[in-house]
């Protein structure tokens, strides 16, 4: 099966009269995610990325994102608190 990307202009035309329900959800999620301290070191220097093993969750129109701490490199699920990749720790 081949994936064909739709022309962005066609998409814009199809959606022009529709209510934008995604932007408020994205803004709310980003506020939540960017306020997450690292669960390993407590720093707030983070980046978000889409979970490569589960890019979408049932019941959510937004991608399933994880958090990576740029200080210690720990990756975790901000909703469950589960560490998906251990980072650098003090020995």
C-alpha distance (Angstrom), angle and dihedral (degrees) to the residues before:
residue distance angle dihedral
X1 . . .
X2 3.77 . .
X3 3.80 122.6 .
X4 3.79 115.9 -134.3
X5 3.78 116.6 -168.0
X6 3.79 115.4 -136.8
X7 3.77 119.2 -120.0
X8 3.86 106.4 -97.6
X9 3.80 91.0 -136.2
X10 3.81 91.0 56.6
X11 3.79 90.7 48.9
X12 3.82 91.4 50.3
X13 3.79 90.8 49.8
X14 3.81 92.3 49.6
X15 3.82 92.2 49.2
X16 3.81 100.2 39.3
X17 3.83 95.5 103.2
X18 3.81 95.7 38.9
X19 3.80 125.5 103.9
X20 3.81 111.9 -109.3
X21 3.80 104.1 -122.2
X22 3.81 97.1 159.4
X23 3.81 101.7 61.9
X24 3.84 94.9 61.8
X25 3.82 89.9 47.4
X26 3.81 91.8 49.8
X27 3.82 92.6 48.9
X28 3.81 92.2 49.0
X29 3.81 91.8 47.8
X30 3.81 92.9 47.8
X31 3.81 91.4 52.0
X32 3.80 88.7 52.1
X33 3.80 95.1 44.9
X34 3.80 98.1 44.0
X35 3.81 90.0 51.1
X36 3.79 91.6 58.7
X37 3.78 114.0 110.2
X38 3.77 116.2 -148.3
X39 3.78 107.8 -88.9
X40 3.80 90.3 -143.1
X41 3.82 105.3 45.1
X42 3.83 103.5 7.9
X43 3.81 95.6 -124.5
X44 3.80 120.1 139.4
X45 3.81 96.8 -148.1
X46 3.80 97.0 113.4
X47 3.77 143.4 147.3
X48 3.77 129.3 -153.4
X49 3.78 126.2 -133.2
X50 3.77 136.7 171.5
X51 3.79 114.8 -98.0
X52 3.82 102.8 -108.1
X53 3.81 93.9 -156.3
X54 3.81 95.9 47.1
X55 3.82 110.2 18.7
X56 3.82 94.1 172.9
X57 3.79 134.4 31.8
X58 3.77 125.3 -147.2
X59 3.80 112.3 -96.7
X60 3.82 96.5 19.4
X61 3.80 125.1 97.6
X62 3.82 90.8 -161.0
X63 3.80 126.7 82.2
X64 3.79 117.0 -94.6
X65 3.80 103.3 -108.7
X66 3.76 131.0 -166.2
X67 3.80 129.5 -160.4
X68 3.81 126.2 -121.3
X69 3.79 119.4 -164.6
X70 3.79 109.7 -135.9
X71 3.80 90.9 -156.4
X72 3.82 101.7 54.8
X73 3.84 100.9 8.4
X74 3.82 93.5 -124.4
X75 3.80 112.8 153.9
X76 3.80 120.6 -154.4
X77 3.77 146.1 163.1
X78 3.82 105.8 -108.7
X79 3.81 92.9 -155.6
X80 3.80 98.0 53.5
X81 3.82 100.7 22.0
X82 3.80 90.1 -129.4
X83 3.80 114.4 149.4
X84 3.80 108.7 -130.6
X85 3.81 95.4 -177.4
X86 3.77 125.7 17.9
X87 3.76 116.0 -131.4
X88 3.78 135.6 -160.1
X89 3.79 113.4 -46.5
X90 3.78 132.4 -173.8
X91 3.77 111.3 -98.7
